Amino acid sequence: MVMNHEIIIFSPIFAVLMGFIVLTIFKKRKRSAKSIYKLIDDLEKKYIY
């Protein structure tokens, strides 16, 4: 039985890379949502109160 060593070596590296990409996407979404809520709050204070 012959094992493909490239798959064994690159699978964990690929999984870690995909994990970092997903985490950065979630952080950017959270940051942008937070800034949008702050913008809405500032506009409400400016024009309503």
N, C-alpha and C positions, 0 to 999 in steps of 0.2 A: 504494500500500500504506500503510494507516494503522496506526501503532503505538500501542498503549495505554500512555500515559506513566505512569499510576498503577501498572500492573504493574511497569514498569521501575524506578520509584522505590521501591515498597514491598516488592519481593521480597528485596533484600539486607537491609533492616531486619527483615523477618520472619524471615529465616534466622538473623541474629545473635541476635534475641530467643529463638528456639527453642534455639540453642546455649547461651545463658546458662541457660535453664530446665533443660536436660539436665545441664549441669555442676553446677548447684546440687543437683539430685536425687542425682547421684553422690556429691557431697561429703557430703550428709546421710546417705546410706546408709553410706559409709565411716566417718563419725564415729559413727553409732549402733552399727555392728558393733564398732568399737574399744571403745566404752564397755561393750558387752555382754561382750566378752572380758575386760575389766578387772573387771567385776562377778563373772564366773564365777571368775576367778583369786583375787579377794579372798575369795569364799565358800569356795573350796577351802582357802586358807590358814587361814581362821577355823575351819572345822569338821573338816578332815582332819588338819592338822599340830598 
